[in-house]
Amino acid sequence: MKNKIDNVAGGLLGLLFLIFAANFFLHFIPMPPLPEGTPAAAFMGAMYGAGYLTFVKVIEIIGALLVAIPKTRNLGLLFLGPIVINILAFRIFLTEGHGLTDPPVILITLLSAFLLWSGRSSFAKLIN
């Protein structure tokens, strides 16, 4: 039973990252602009203007595919972990907590935490 829940969580997390990364390239979900002059707008402008955001989105696609496959799930979490932390840091520090209650942010955070906890024995080997 635990394996099925892990597979569903991994597939859902992979699907979420794949959808939002693909949206960056294909623009099928309208994204509201950030308010002009805010730290969040400056940060995203710098990342987009430098091409860094394209790199992040490619890493998201790779991580999404890896996390959806049970055999490579932990490697996918290693790819997506820093991105999840950055999403949370962006929401906390640059938007002053606004957007932390957005359903995709909550779902991505909970699914990532669940899969990390589920695979904790594999990750514990990294620090021993």
HELIX and SHEET records of a PDB file:
HELIX    1   1 LYS A    2  LEU A   26  1                                  25    
HELIX    2   2 PRO A   39  ALA A   50  1                                  12    
HELIX    3   3 TYR A   52  ALA A   68  1                                  17    
HELIX    4   4 PRO A   70  THR A   72  5                                   3    
HELIX    5   5 ARG A   73  ALA A   89  1                                  17    
HELIX    6   6 PHE A   90  LEU A   94  3                                   5    
HELIX    7   7 PRO A  103  SER A  118  1                                  16    
HELIX    8   8 ARG A  120  ILE A  127  1                                   8    
END                                                                             
